[in-house]
Amino acid sequence: GPKSFYQTNSRQAYRLYSVAREFAKLKGDELVYDLYTGTGTIALFLARGCRHVVGVEYVPEAIEDAKINAGVNGLENTEFYAGDMKNVLTSEFIAEHGRPDVMIVDPPRPGMHEDVVKVILNAAPERIVYVSCNPATQARDLALLHEKYDVEAVQPVDMFPHTQHVENVVGLRLR
């Protein structure tokens, strides 16, 4: 839909999602949270490799697209929720939906709200895959996550050739 974000460079989007999947190290039985899921592209890309995926996104129209995309692809192990991340991702939400084994975070340019980082630290997933289009806010958020996490891997992906923009994927592991 017109209000939903989607990566326009489909070849590099596939590369980006492949790196995210590699860093997630899925074995098949994990509960995955995909924060800032957009139309669910990463969530749906990972869904066949895990037990269940929960996606959260601010834009309700994008969540409707994610649900449609899950149906079109025959993926029944996904669920999606719309709302402001700091209001949706709470300790109560995690208690209701389960403690994630893996979290994928792909926030907008401003990065993650401090309250979201606190909930992630309290949930303590085994692995976090942080995808970012803004290395400065990613570095700030990684410094906050360093309280419990170590960086295992870093892989930039050139989504916009011939520009200064790059997506950066970081794999984190709980200490």
Summary of the structure (lengths in Angstrom):
residues: 175
radius of gyration: 14.8
end to end distance: 40.1
largest distance: 44.8
contacts: 574
relative contact order: 0.17
helix: 38%
strand: 25%
